[in-house]
């Protein structure tokens, strides 16, 4: 299953949620890309972030690691911890999984395919 293309991104975690998009490029079992989303934190507001990710695609699993990030817009100081994301691949247009960061904060995420990449 080739995951290259644009995806809508949504994640729910204990203190809020994220909404945005991802763009992935897959070459064999390696994947890289960018997540861009607005994170909404309960009772604190929101910020806009861009995260570079890379990882591996196995037969039915995806493992993504955050490599670097840039805070695009924030009304307050951000101490951001990069996530590891693990998902099962059962539908070519949908990726569901969970995330965990360096502070052991966990979330559940969903990616829905928008456009496949041109070969």
Secondary structure per residue as TSV (DSSP state, phi and psi in degrees):
chain	resnum	aa	ss	phi	psi
A	1	X	-	360.0	122.3
A	2	X	-	-90.5	121.7
A	3	X	-	-95.2	4.6
A	4	X	-	-59.3	138.9
A	5	X	E	136.3	-170.5
A	6	X	E	-102.7	141.5
A	7	X	E	-134.2	143.1
A	8	X	E	-78.7	143.1
A	9	X	E	-125.2	133.0
A	10	X	E	-140.5	137.0
A	11	X	E	-140.5	138.0
A	12	X	E	-113.5	133.0
A	13	X	E	-139.8	175.0
A	14	X	T	-54.1	-39.2
A	15	X	T	-104.4	10.4
A	16	X	E	161.3	-150.9
A	17	X	E	-154.0	163.6
A	18	X	E	-122.7	143.5
A	19	X	E	-140.2	132.8
A	20	X	E	177.9	-139.7
A	21	X	E	-147.3	165.7
A	22	X	E	-133.9	149.0
A	23	X	E	-127.3	121.8
A	24	X	E	-118.1	149.6
A	25	X	E	-129.4	123.4
A	26	X	E	-111.8	133.8
A	27	X	E	-128.3	108.7
A	28	X	T	56.2	-122.7
A	29	X	T	-94.0	3.3
A	30	X	E	-98.5	141.4
A	31	X	E	-135.2	144.1
A	32	X	E	-144.5	164.5
A	33	X	E	167.1	-164.4
A	34	X	E	-134.9	134.9
A	35	X	E	-106.0	130.3
A	36	X	E	-126.9	120.8
A	37	X	E	-154.7	162.3
A	38	X	E	-100.1	126.5
A	39	X	E	-99.8	125.6
A	40	X	E	-105.7	116.7
A	41	X	E	-107.0	127.2
A	42	X	T	-51.4	130.8
A	43	X	T	62.0	12.2
A	44	X	T	-125.4	-25.9
A	45	X	E	114.0	-156.3
A	46	X	E	-139.9	163.8
A	47	X	E	-145.6	159.4
A	48	X	E	-108.9	131.7
A	49	X	E	-137.1	150.0
A	50	X	E	-122.7	129.1
A	51	X	E	-125.8	127.6
A	52	X	E	-85.4	131.3
A	53	X	E	-126.8	156.7
A	54	X	E	-149.6	160.4
A	55	X	E	-179.9	-159.5
A	56	X	E	-131.9	143.9
A	57	X	E	-114.2	121.9
A	58	X	-	-103.2	-175.6
A	59	X	S	-49.9	-51.3
A	60	X	S	-131.4	20.7
A	61	X	E	-138.7	150.1
A	62	X	E	-125.1	132.6
A	63	X	E	-124.2	116.3
A	64	X	E	-116.8	138.4
A	65	X	E	-121.5	133.5
A	66	X	E	-71.3	131.1
A	67	X	E	-105.5	-39.0
A	68	X	E	-158.7	163.4
A	69	X	E	-145.6	160.1
A	70	X	E	-136.0	126.1
A	71	X	E	-80.0	117.5
A	72	X	E	-85.3	-40.0
A	73	X	E	-153.2	129.9
A	74	X	E	-156.6	133.1
A	75	X	S	-84.7	0.3
A	76	X	S	-149.6	165.7
A	77	X	-	-66.6	137.5
A	78	X	-	-117.1	124.9
A	79	X	-	-108.2	95.7
A	80	X	-	-96.7	137.5
A	81	X	-	-109.9	126.6
A	82	X	-	-68.0	146.1
A	83	X	E	-101.7	154.0
A	84	X	E	-102.7	137.2
A	85	X	E	-124.6	131.8
A	86	X	E	-126.1	132.7
A	87	X	E	-142.3	154.5
A	88	X	E	-96.4	140.2
A	89	X	E	-105.3	99.8
A	90	X	E	-117.8	-13.7
A	91	X	E	-137.5	128.6
A	92	X	T	-65.4	-13.1
A	93	X	T	-115.7	12.0
A	94	X	E	-150.6	132.6
A	95	X	E	-126.5	122.5
A	96	X	E	-122.8	140.2
A	97	X	E	-170.4	-163.6
A	98	X	E	-129.7	160.2
A	99	X	E	-128.6	156.6
A	100	X	E	-147.7	139.6
A	101	X	E	-110.0	-176.6
A	102	X	T	-63.6	-18.1
A	103	X	T	-97.2	11.8
A	104	X	-	62.3	25.6
A	105	X	-	-82.1	131.0
A	106	X	E	-112.9	153.4
A	107	X	E	-145.6	169.8
A	108	X	E	-119.2	133.0
A	109	X	E	-127.6	159.6
A	110	X	E	-139.0	131.1
A	111	X	E	-118.7	132.1
A	112	X	E	-120.9	129.4
A	113	X	E	-64.2	134.7
A	114	X	E	-101.1	-58.4
A	115	X	E	-138.9	133.6
A	116	X	E	-75.1	155.5
A	117	X	-	-75.9	149.9
A	118	X	-	-76.0	140.1
A	119	X	-	-75.2	360.0
